[in-house]
Amino acid sequence: MSNSLAGLCGKLCPSEKVTPQKDEEMAKRNQSNVSQALKQPAAIISNVVKKDIEEEQKNEKDLETIKPSRGHRERAKSYVQGKLQRLYVKLLDERYLKHKSVEDVLKKILKNLLRAMEASLQNWVIGLGRIFGKIICHLNPLPDLTLLSLSANDISIDVLHVKEETFLNYGETVRNVPRYMFFPNTFQELQQVVHFAKDQGKRVRCCGMRHSWTPVFADDDEILISLLPLDVTDTLTHVRSKHSMAKMLDNWKSEMRFIQFLRELPTEEGTKRKAAVRLGSALTNLELLKWSLENKWTLPWDIIAVMITYGGSNAMICHGAGIQSRSLSDLVLEMEFVNFLGEIQTVSDPELLRSAAGCFGLLGIVTSLTLKLDYMTYAEWMPRKTPMWKSIPKPGTGLVEEELRLKKLCEESYYAEFFWFPANGSTEGYWENCWRNDGREEDSQPLNDQLSSDYQVASTFLFDLCTDVLVPAMEILHDLDANKEIVKLVRKVYSSTVSKAGVGALPESEIPLITPLVEALHFRQGFHYISVREMELSIPIPSTKDGEPDWSIVQRAWWDAIEIIDKSYLEHKFACDMTLEMRVMGSSDSTLAPYRGNKNGTVCIEPVSTSVVPNDVWEDFKVEMANKWSSYVDADGTPLRMRPHWAKENPRTVFFDGQVYTGTDYLKMIYTDEIQEFATHLNTICQAVLWFAPARLAMGFGVRVTSGETDSLTPRDSCS
């Protein structure tokens, strides 16, 4: 549960056991919990609601954008002004709470929210998101940042910081309390923090938007550097300020947020134009998206989410989709970072960059990346909702025509991605996002207008809020329900709701929509506001005995996952209650990339679940899924080297080639040669790299671990 919501949800849904014999006490406690949580009279909340309604009524321009009928407007007005206000009043009504719980009220709010979404009343969903967000913001203020004077090398600089504040990542899988969290926005401040850490004998880690699930952040009592302010990385960003996200980023005035066009690169005649563009490590995908549309230079591949920094996504060797795509680290021409001595150092040697570009921040705090961009091309974006068997036929069913179509999708699509939302059954709830990239510029049109983007953000936030409230409610229900029949029913209804809402939110088109490549890559916004559990494993595409790519591995991996998920549903565990996603991509030259050496390409497949799934169920499910995928062999019977994504969750154990490994030991084994190469490269650049590593990230990388006493160790001045 996110920091900003934990307090509210804990108060609304206490975890103590409640028995049926204590109905009167429960009613009083519900009233007390709500009163304490809201800490303000109903009239003030009503004013918040009224103010947002008035703001939305004034926004006639947005209303005209979606052109609702008069009937739609009247229904929307009645919904927001009537039902929503009445539901809020019930939250503070003692008589009502004697018969109904807070959970009942929240369920009604969710039900009416889904009705509003189904009616495509986008403006009112946006308004509803702001109403909820503003109330929760009021109850959960951000900590005050103060200036701390840091002295080193006869220089004293004040840097914004907060002391001993709990850190929580977005996947809610990492929680710790750094001694200090610093917020430098100049290179000099960044260097001064490193000097301070060295003097204090503390290790240093860095974070951006906190979107890694693995423990790559600071340990307890260490130092964490955040390249973005809390009001940007917070889950309530879009309602904490009246400004847009772009404006909030501009207001931060960070020297680590910039875009610098350096030069056009020489290319062979008839090939795509390419350019070297330098990006600040704190720059987000959202900002590069805007710049790309204005300047017509774009990354050839990228992750979907827009609220993530390039320093973070590159450090964890993230990737896109499509057989031509590789990792972001494969696009790096030069990397600049502050090393353990507080000095700015660069690496541009292609051999060393294979390890340095995707090194998880072990070299130091990255300040900039020079990436290779393409001149803008135009996607023929045409997502489809189709019966699954027509797109990914089940192995052994003899659907030759469909198998040939799948082979063509994988080999010829510029982008190849597949989603399934489980509660819809094994053939429905399927979404195919495969497209070519040869559209004409003159036919191009925007993929998302501002209203659509705001709606995606607001609806995603509201979904996450409802999930956060349901988690503690499910814990209470689990204790009350002796036979667990009610728990099973609620989980089934919830999973069905999630699946139907998920597939319903994704677009489809009967004809290709020509749009700039960068918009097709970032087709959905709002992912930043949802907290999920996620494991991604990469499976090499093997060769047939004839030496051709064996695309049947795509079918096997997909349908084996479906079988395990279906079994989980039959057992009423609902381990994967959100989606199963699969992307086909190419290989990579990055030393520790999970896709390295996969000459035919890679199947990247990941189950995604909400936090409603009990942790033990989710952990067992990850192991079962990993064991199935790790059992695959090539045409000669050699086991395929399945490898986890470094930023996503790992299975607790893996059974591979007749032996059981812990998750960490499996990484050491499957990357044995690569880890040695990685260590050699990093030691060539800078001997004390693990001074920047949390202890849990060491994992036997073979690089010398140092304390703050590093005077005898020296980095190379530059590596080019």
C-alpha positions in Angstrom: 0.0 0.0 0.0 1.4 3.4 -0.9 2.6 5.8 1.8 -0.1 8.3 1.1 -2.9 5.8 1.3 -1.6 3.5 4.1 -2.8 5.7 6.9 -6.3 6.3 5.5 -6.9 2.6 4.6 -5.5 1.5 8.0 -8.1 3.7 9.7 -11.0 2.8 7.5 -10.3 -0.9 7.7 -8.6 -1.9 10.9 -7.0 -5.3 11.0 -8.3 -6.4 14.4 -10.8 -9.3 14.6 -14.5 -8.5 14.8 -17.1 -11.0 15.8 -20.8 -11.1 15.0 -21.6 -10.6 18.7 -20.1 -7.2 18.6 -22.4 -5.5 16.1 -23.0 -2.4 18.2 -19.3 -2.0 19.0 -18.5 -2.4 15.3 -20.9 0.4 14.4 -19.3 2.7 17.0 -15.8 1.7 15.9 -16.7 2.3 12.2 -18.0 5.8 13.1 -14.9 6.5 15.2 -12.5 5.3 12.5 -14.1 7.4 9.8 -14.2 10.4 12.0 -10.6 10.1 13.0 -9.6 9.4 9.4 -11.4 12.3 7.9 -10.8 14.7 10.8 -13.2 17.3 9.5 -16.9 17.8 9.5 -19.1 16.6 6.7 -19.7 20.2 5.6 -16.1 20.7 4.7 -16.0 17.5 2.6 -19.2 18.6 1.0 -17.5 21.9 0.1 -14.6 20.0 -1.5 -17.0 18.0 -3.6 -19.0 21.1 -4.5 -15.8 23.0 -5.5 -14.7 20.2 -7.8 -18.1 20.1 -9.4 -18.1 23.8 -10.0 -14.6 23.5 -11.6 -15.8 20.7 -13.9 -19.0 22.7 -14.9 -16.8 25.6 -15.9 -14.7 23.3 -18.1 -16.9 23.5 -21.1 -14.1 23.1 -23.5 -13.4 19.6 -22.3 -17.1 18.7 -22.3 -17.3 19.7 -25.9 -14.3 17.5 -26.7 -16.2 14.3 -25.9 -19.5 15.8 -27.2 -21.9 14.2 -24.7 -25.6 14.3 -25.3 -27.8 16.5 -23.1 -29.0 13.3 -21.4 -25.4 12.3 -20.7 -24.7 15.6 -19.1 -27.7 15.6 -17.0 -27.0 12.0 -15.8 -23.4 12.9 -15.0 -24.5 16.0 -13.1 -27.0 14.0 -11.1 -24.4 11.3 -10.4 -21.7 13.6 -9.0 -24.0 16.1 -7.2 -26.4 13.5 -6.0 -25.2 10.0 -5.4 -21.6 10.8 -4.6 -22.5 13.5 -2.0 -25.0 11.2 -0.4 -22.4 8.4 -0.1 -19.9 10.8 1.6 -22.6 11.8 4.1 -23.2 8.2 4.9 -19.6 7.8 5.8 -20.3 10.1 8.8 -23.8 9.0 9.6 -23.9 7.1 12.9 -27.3 5.7 12.3 -26.3 4.3 8.8 -23.1 2.8 10.2 -25.1 0.8 12.7 -26.4 -1.3 9.8 -23.7 -0.8 7.1 -19.9 -0.8 7.3 -17.5 1.6 5.7 -16.7 -1.2 3.2 -20.3 -1.3 2.1 -20.2 2.4 1.3 -16.9 2.1 -0.6 -18.3 -0.8 -2.6 -21.2 1.4 -3.7 -18.8 4.2 -4.7 -16.8 1.7 -6.8 -20.0 0.3 -8.4 -21.1 3.8 -9.4 -17.6 4.6 -10.6 -17.7 1.7 -12.9 -21.1 2.7 -14.2 -19.7 6.2 -15.0 -16.7 4.6 -16.9 -19.0 2.4 -18.9 -21.0 5.4 -19.9 -17.8 7.1 -21.1 -18.3 10.1 -18.9 -14.6 10.8 -18.8 -14.8 14.3 -17.3 -16.7 13.1 -14.3 -14.3 10.2 -13.7 -11.5 12.9 -13.8 -13.5 15.0 -11.3 -14.2 12.0 -9.1 -10.5 11.2 -9.0 -9.7 14.7 -7.9 -12.3 14.6 -5.2 -10.9 11.5 -3.7 -7.4 12.6 -4.2 -7.8 16.0 -2.5 -9.4 14.5 0.5 -6.7 11.9 1.0 -4.0 14.6 0.3 -5.4 16.6 3.1 -5.2 13.7 5.4 -1.8 12.6 4.3 0.5 15.6 3.8 4.0 15.1 2.5 6.9 15.5 5.0 8.5 18.9 5.1 11.9 19.1 3.5 14.6 21.1 5.3 18.0 22.3 4.3 21.1 20.5 5.6 24.4 22.2 5.3 27.0 19.8 3.9 30.7 20.7 4.1 33.5 19.1 2.1 36.6 20.3 0.3 36.3 23.7 1.9 32.8 24.1 0.4 29.5 24.3 2.3 26.3 23.7 0.4 22.7 23.5 1.7 20.8 20.5 0.3 17.1 19.6 0.8 16.6 16.5 2.8 14.3 14.6 5.1 15.6 12.4 7.9 14.6 8.8 8.7 11.5 8.9 6.5 10.0 5.6 5.5 10.7 4.7 1.9 8.2 2.5 -0.1 8.6 1.6 -3.7 5.6 1.5 -6.1 5.3 -2.3 -6.1 5.1 -2.1 -2.3 7.8 -4.8 -2.2 10.5 -2.7 -0.7 10.2 -0.8 2.6 13.1 0.7 4.6 14.1 3.8 6.5 17.3 5.5 5.2 19.1 7.7 7.6 18.9 10.6 5.1 17.0 11.1 1.9 18.5 13.9 -0.1 16.9 15.9 -3.0 19.8 17.5 -4.9 18.9 19.4 -8.0 22.3 20.6 -9.1 25.5 18.6 -10.0 27.3 20.3 -7.2 24.7 19.4 -4.6 24.9 15.8 -5.9 28.6 15.7 -5.5 28.4 17.2 -2.0 26.0 14.5 -0.9 28.5 11.8 -2.0 31.3 13.5 -0.1 29.0 13.7 3.0 28.2 10.0 2.7 31.9 9.1 2.4 32.7 11.1 5.5 29.8 9.5 7.4 30.8 5.9 6.3 27.4 5.4 4.6 26.6 3.7 1.4 24.6 5.7 -1.3 21.8 4.6 -3.6 19.6 6.6 -5.9 15.9 6.5 -6.9 13.7 8.2 -9.5 10.1 7.2 -9.8 10.6 4.0 -7.6 9.3 1.6 -10.2 11.6 -1.4 -9.5 10.2 -4.3 -7.5 13.6 -5.7 -6.5 15.6 -4.4 -3.5 17.9 -2.0 -5.5 17.2 1.0 -3.2 19.0 2.1 0.0 19.2 -0.1 3.0 18.1 1.0 6.5 20.3 3.6 8.0 22.0 4.4 4.7 21.7 7.4 2.4 19.2 7.6 -0.5 19.3 10.3 -3.2 16.1 11.1 -4.9 16.4 12.8 -8.3 12.8 13.9 -8.2 10.8 15.7 -5.4 8.3 13.9 -3.3 5.3 15.8 -4.8 6.3 14.2 -8.2 7.0 10.7 -7.1 4.0 10.5 -4.7 1.0 8.4 -5.7 -1.3 11.5 -5.5 0.8 13.7 -7.7 -2.0 14.6 -10.1 -4.1 16.0 -7.4 -1.6 17.5 -4.9 -1.0 20.4 -7.2 -3.1 22.5 -9.5 -0.3 22.3 -12.0 0.2 19.6 -14.7 2.9 17.0 -14.2 5.0 18.7 -16.9 4.8 22.0 -15.0 5.7 20.4 -11.7 8.8 18.9 -13.3 9.7 22.3 -14.7 9.3 23.9 -11.3 11.9 21.5 -9.8 14.6 23.2 -12.0 16.9 20.2 -11.8 20.2 20.2 -13.7 19.7 16.4 -14.2 16.6 17.1 -16.3 17.5 18.2 -19.8 17.6 17.2 -23.5 20.6 18.1 -25.6 20.7 17.3 -29.3 24.4 16.7 -30.1 24.7 15.6 -33.7 23.3 13.5 -36.5 25.2 10.3 -36.8 26.6 8.9 -40.1 24.5 6.1 -41.5 24.6 3.9 -44.6 22.6 5.1 -47.6 19.0 3.9 -47.5 19.0 3.3 -43.7 17.2 5.3 -41.0 18.6 8.6 -40.0 20.0 8.5 -36.5 21.2 11.1 -33.9 23.1 11.3 -30.7 20.9 13.0 -28.0 22.0 13.6 -24.4 19.4 13.1 -21.7 19.6 14.0 -18.0 19.1 11.0 -15.8 16.1 12.6 -14.0 14.3 13.2 -17.4 11.0 11.3 -17.6 9.5 9.5 -20.6 6.7 12.1 -20.5 9.2 14.9 -21.2 11.0 13.1 -24.0 7.6 12.2 -25.6 6.8 15.9 -25.9 10.2 16.8 -27.2 10.1 13.9 -29.7 6.8 15.1 -31.2 8.2 18.6 -31.5 11.6 17.7 -32.9 10.9 14.5 -34.8 13.6 12.4 -33.1 12.5 9.3 -31.1 13.8 6.3 -29.3 13.2 3.2 -31.6 11.9 1.3 -28.6 10.9 2.1 -25.0 8.8 0.9 -22.1 5.1 1.9 -22.1 4.9 3.9 -18.9 5.6 7.7 -19.2 6.3 8.5 -15.6 9.6 6.8 -15.2 13.1 8.3 -15.4 15.7 7.3 -18.0 18.3 6.9 -15.4 16.2 4.2 -13.8 14.9 2.4 -16.8 18.4 2.2 -18.4 20.1 1.1 -15.2 17.8 -1.9 -14.9 18.2 -2.9 -18.6 14.5 -2.4 -19.4 13.1 -3.1 -22.9 10.2 -2.6 -25.3 8.6 -5.1 -27.7 9.2 -6.3 -31.3 11.7 -8.7 -32.8 13.9 -5.7 -33.9 13.9 -4.2 -30.4 16.7 -4.6 -27.8 17.2 -3.0 -24.4 17.5 0.7 -23.6 21.1 0.0 -22.5 21.9 -1.1 -26.1 21.2 2.5 -27.3 23.7 4.2 -24.9 26.7 5.9 -26.5 28.0 7.6 -23.4 27.2 7.6 -19.7 28.2 10.3 -17.2 28.1 9.7 -13.4 29.3 10.9 -10.1 31.8 8.3 -8.8 32.6 7.3 -5.2 35.1 10.2 -4.8 32.4 12.7 -5.7 33.9 13.3 -9.1 32.1 13.4 -12.5 33.3 10.5 -14.7 32.3 9.4 -18.2 32.4 6.1 -20.0 32.1 6.0 -23.8 34.1 2.9 -24.8 31.6 0.5 -26.5 33.1 -2.6 -24.8 32.9 -1.1 -21.3 29.5 0.4 -22.0 28.1 -3.1 -22.4 28.4 -3.5 -18.6 28.4 0.2 -17.5 25.1 1.2 -19.2 23.1 -1.4 -17.4 24.9 -1.7 -14.1 22.1 -1.0 -11.6 23.8 2.2 -10.4 26.8 0.3 -9.0 29.3 2.7 -10.6 27.8 5.8 -9.0 24.9 8.3 -9.4 24.2 8.6 -13.2 23.8 12.2 -14.3 23.3 11.9 -18.0 23.0 9.3 -20.9 23.8 9.9 -24.5 21.4 7.7 -26.5 21.0 6.8 -30.2 17.7 8.1 -31.5 15.9 7.5 -34.8 14.3 10.1 -37.0 10.5 9.9 -36.5 8.6 7.2 -38.2 4.9 6.5 -38.1 3.2 3.4 -36.6 0.2 1.7 -38.2 -1.3 1.2 -34.8 -4.1 -1.4 -34.9 -4.8 -3.2 -31.6 -7.4 -6.0 -31.7 -9.7 -7.8 -29.3 -10.1 -11.2 -30.8 -10.7 -14.8 -29.6 -7.3 -16.0 -28.3 -7.1 -19.1 -30.4 -7.1 -17.0 -33.5 -4.0 -15.2 -32.4 -2.1 -17.7 -30.2 -3.5 -21.1 -31.0 -3.1 -23.8 -28.3 -0.3 -26.3 -29.1 -1.5 -29.5 -30.7 -4.8 -28.2 -31.9 -3.8 -28.3 -35.6 -4.7 -24.8 -36.4 -2.1 -24.4 -39.2 -3.4 -21.1 -40.6 -3.5 -19.5 -37.1 0.0 -20.8 -36.4 1.3 -19.3 -39.6 -0.4 -16.0 -38.7 1.3 -16.0 -35.3 4.7 -16.7 -36.9 4.1 -13.7 -39.2 3.1 -11.5 -36.3 6.3 -12.3 -34.5 8.6 -12.0 -37.5 7.1 -9.0 -39.3 5.5 -6.8 -36.7 7.6 -3.8 -35.5 5.9 -4.2 -32.1 4.5 -7.5 -30.8 2.6 -7.6 -27.5 -0.2 -9.8 -26.1 -2.5 -9.4 -23.0 -5.0 -11.8 -21.4 -7.3 -10.8 -18.6 -8.0 -14.2 -16.8 -11.4 -13.9 -15.3 -13.0 -13.7 -18.8 -12.2 -17.4 -19.6 -9.4 -18.9 -21.6 -10.5 -17.6 -25.0 -12.0 -14.2 -24.2 -10.5 -11.1 -22.5 -7.6 -11.2 -25.0 -5.9 -8.1 -26.5 -3.4 -8.2 -29.3 -1.1 -5.1 -29.8 0.9 -5.9 -32.9 1.7 -3.3 -35.6 4.0 -2.2 -38.4 6.0 1.0 -38.5 5.7 2.1 -42.1 2.9 4.6 -42.0 3.0 8.0 -43.9 3.6 11.2 -42.0 0.8 13.0 -43.9 -1.7 10.5 -42.6 -0.6 10.8 -39.0 -2.8 11.9 -36.1 -2.4 12.1 -32.3 -3.2 8.9 -30.4 -4.2 10.5 -27.1 -5.7 14.0 -26.5 -5.3 15.7 -23.1 -8.8 14.6 -22.0 -8.0 10.9 -22.7 -4.7 11.2 -20.9 -6.4 12.8 -17.8 -9.1 10.1 -17.8 -6.5 7.3 -18.0 -4.6 8.8 -15.0 -7.8 9.4 -12.9 -9.4 6.0 -13.6 -6.1 4.1 -12.8 -5.7 6.1 -9.6 -9.2 5.3 -8.5 -8.7 1.6 -9.2 -5.6 1.6 -7.1 -7.4 3.4 -4.3 -10.2 0.8 -4.3 -7.7 -2.0 -4.2 -5.8 -0.4 -1.3 -9.0 -0.2 0.7 -10.1 -3.8 -0.1 -6.8 -5.3 1.1 -7.3 -4.7 4.8 -11.0 -5.4 4.4 -10.2 -8.8 3.0 -8.0 -9.5 6.0 -10.9 -8.8 8.3 -13.2 -10.9 6.3 -10.7 -13.8 6.2 -10.8 -13.9 10.0 -14.6 -13.7 10.2 -15.3 -16.3 7.5 -14.7 -19.7 9.1 -15.3 -21.7 5.9 -13.8 -19.0 3.6 -16.8 -19.2 1.3 -17.4 -15.5 1.5 -13.8 -14.8 0.9 -13.8 -17.0 -2.2 -16.9 -15.2 -3.5 -15.5 -11.7 -2.9 -12.2 -12.7 -4.6 -14.1 -14.1 -7.6 -16.2 -11.0 -8.0 -13.2 -8.8 -7.6 -11.1 -10.7 -10.1 -13.9 -10.7 -12.6 -14.3 -6.9 -12.1 -10.6 -6.3 -12.5 -10.4 -8.4 -15.7 -13.5 -6.9 -17.3 -12.4 -3.3 -16.4 -8.9 -4.1 -17.7 -9.8 -5.4 -21.1 -12.6 -2.8 -21.4 -10.1 0.0 -20.9 -7.9 -1.1 -23.8 -8.7 0.3 -27.2 -9.2 -1.6 -30.5 -9.4 -0.4 -34.1 -10.8 -1.9 -37.3 -8.4 0.0 -39.4 -4.8 1.2 -38.7 -4.4 4.5 -37.0 -1.3 6.2 -38.3 0.4 7.9 -35.4 4.0 9.0 -34.5 6.0 6.0 -33.3 6.6 7.6 -29.9 2.9 7.8 -29.2 2.3 4.2 -30.2 5.1 3.2 -27.8 3.4 5.1 -25.0 -0.2 4.1 -25.8 -1.5 4.2 -22.3 -0.9 6.7 -19.5 -1.7 6.4 -15.8 0.4 3.2 -15.0 2.3 5.3 -12.6 -0.6 5.3 -10.2 -1.3 1.6 -9.8 0.6 -0.7 -7.5 0.8 -4.3 -8.7 2.9 -7.5 -8.1 4.8 -8.5 -11.2 7.3 -11.2 -12.2 8.8 -11.2 -15.7 10.9 -14.1 -17.1 12.7 -14.1 -20.4 12.8 -17.3 -22.5 15.1 -17.7 -25.5 13.4 -18.6 -28.8 15.1 -21.9 -29.7 16.0 -23.2 -33.2 14.3 -26.1 -34.9 16.4 -29.0 -36.2 16.5 -27.1 -39.5 18.0 -24.0 -37.8 14.9 -21.9 -38.1 13.3 -20.0 -35.1 10.9 -22.3 -33.3 7.9 -20.0 -32.7 6.0 -22.8 -31.0 7.8 -21.7 -27.8 5.4 -18.6 -27.8 2.4 -20.9 -27.8 3.9 -23.2 -25.2 4.9 -20.5 -22.7 1.5 -18.7 -23.1 -0.8 -21.8 -22.8 1.3 -23.3 -20.0 0.7 -20.1 -18.1 -3.0 -20.2 -18.8 -3.2 -23.7 -17.5 -1.6 -22.7 -14.2 -3.8 -19.6 -13.9 -7.0 -21.5 -14.7 -6.0 -24.1 -12.1 -5.6 -21.3 -9.6 -9.1 -20.0 -10.4 -10.6 -23.5 -10.0 -8.9 -23.7 -6.5 -10.4 -20.2 -5.7 -6.9 -18.8 -5.2 -7.0 -16.3 -8.1 -3.2 -15.9 -8.0 -3.1 -13.8 -11.2 -6.1 -11.5 -10.9 -5.1 -8.8 -13.3 -3.4 -9.8 -16.5 -0.9 -12.1 -18.3 1.3 -10.1 -20.6 3.8 -11.4 -23.2 6.2 -9.4 -25.5 8.4 -10.8 -28.2 11.7 -8.9 -28.6 15.2 -9.4 -30.0 18.5 -9.9 -28.2 20.9 -7.6 -26.4 24.6 -6.9 -26.2 24.3 -5.6 -22.6 26.4 -7.9 -20.4 23.7 -8.8 -17.8 20.6 -8.4 -20.0 18.2 -11.3 -19.6 18.0 -11.3 -23.4 21.7 -11.4 -24.2 22.8 -14.1 -26.7 19.3 -15.0 -27.8 20.0 -15.1 -31.5 16.4 -15.9 -32.5 14.9 -13.4 -30.1 13.2 -13.6 -26.7 9.8 -14.3 -25.2 9.3 -12.0 -22.2 6.3 -13.2 -20.3 4.9 -11.8 -17.0 1.9 -12.4 -14.8 0.6 -9.3 -13.1 -1.6 -9.3 -9.9 -3.0 -6.8 -7.5 -2.1 -6.6 -3.8 -5.4 -8.3 -3.0 -3.8 -11.6 -3.7 -2.4 -13.0 -0.4 1.4 -13.0 -0.4 1.8 -16.7 0.2 -0.5 -17.5 -2.7 1.5 -15.1 -5.0 4.9 -16.5 -3.9 3.8 -20.1 -4.5 2.3 -19.1 -7.9 5.6 -17.5 -9.0 7.5 -20.7 -8.2 5.1 -22.9 -10.1 5.2 -20.6 -13.1 9.0 -20.3 -13.1 9.4 -24.1 -12.8 7.2 -24.7 -15.8 9.1 -22.2 -18.0 12.5 -23.3 -16.8 11.7 -26.9 -18.0 11.9 -26.0 -21.7 14.7 -27.5 -23.9 15.9 -26.8 -27.4 15.8 -29.3 -30.3 18.9 -31.0 -28.9 17.5 -31.4 -25.4 19.7 -28.6 -24.0 17.8 -26.6 -21.3 16.8 -23.1 -22.3 18.4 -20.4 -20.2 15.3 -18.7 -18.7 16.4 -15.5 -16.9 14.4 -13.0 -14.7 14.1 -9.3 -15.4 16.3 -7.5 -12.9 13.7 -4.9 -12.1 10.8 -7.3 -11.5 10.1 -9.8 -8.7 12.0 -13.1 -8.7 10.6 -16.5 -7.8 11.5 -17.8 -4.3 13.0 -21.0 -5.9 13.7 -22.3 -9.4 13.9 -26.0 -10.4 16.4 -26.1 -13.4 18.1 -29.0 -15.0 17.4 -31.4 -12.2 18.3 -29.1 -9.3 16.5 -26.7 -7.0 18.0 -23.2 -6.6 17.0 -20.3 -4.4 16.1 -17.2 -6.4 19.5 -15.6 -5.7 21.5 -18.7 -6.3 19.7 -19.2 -9.6 20.8 -15.7 -10.7 24.4 -16.5 -9.8 24.3 -19.8 -11.7 22.5 -18.6 -14.8 24.7 -15.5 -15.1 28.0 -17.1 -14.0 30.1 -16.1 -17.0 28.3 -12.8 -17.4 28.9 -11.8 -13.8 32.7 -12.3 -14.2 32.7 -10.2 -17.4 30.6 -7.6 -15.7 33.0 -7.4 -12.7 36.0 -7.1 -14.9 34.5 -4.2 -16.9 33.4 -2.3 -13.8 36.7 -2.8 -12.0 38.4 -1.4 -15.1 36.3 1.7 -14.8 36.2 2.2 -11.0 37.4 -0.3 -8.3 35.1 0.7 -5.5 31.8 0.3 -7.3 30.0 -1.7 -4.6 30.2 1.3 -2.3 27.1 2.3 -4.1 25.4 -1.0 -3.6 22.9 -2.1 -1.0 24.2 -5.3 0.6 21.3 -7.4 -0.9 22.3 -6.4 -4.4 25.9 -7.7 -4.1 24.9 -11.2 -5.1 28.4 -12.3 -5.7 29.2 -9.9 -8.4 32.9 -10.3 -7.6 33.6 -6.6 -7.3 35.5 -5.4 -4.3 33.3 -4.0 -1.5 34.7 -1.0 0.2 33.7 1.1 3.1 33.7 4.9 3.3 37.5 4.7 3.5 38.3 4.8 -0.2 41.3 7.1 -0.4 43.6 4.3 -1.7 41.2 3.4 -4.5 41.0 5.5 -7.6 38.7 5.5 -10.6 39.9 6.0 -14.2 39.6 9.6 -15.3 37.6 8.6 -18.3 36.9 5.5 -20.3 36.5 6.3 -24.0 
